[in-house]
């Protein structure tokens, strides 16, 4: 019986772009999931009274909060764009190796473009 080499160090493995896009899709989903309770609390605070809305508006004007909001919106956008790519693959569009690579690069290009738009809109 021939023994295969086992490499458990993930930092030495070269992942293709499709793997990076898939991993980032999962991480963005986790981030969005973890931030949903915070956003629901902010929504609750904003509709209780005008004073709380103004306080929340002032808090969201702080640069650290704007970076956090940008991070949430960017991860939501990335998850959405990569999810559309996965749905297209479920419909057998972009399943080959070459079209999968093109689709992964399209996800990155669309994401970076919209991140710039979101950043411009926030600041």
Secondary structure, DSSP 8 states (H G I E B T S, - for coil): ---------GGGS---HHHHHHHHHHHHHHHHHHHHHHHHHHHHHHHH-HHHHHHHHHHHTSHHHHHHHHHHHHHHHHHHHHHHHHHHHHTTSS-SHHHHHHHHHHHHHHHHHHHHHHHHHH-
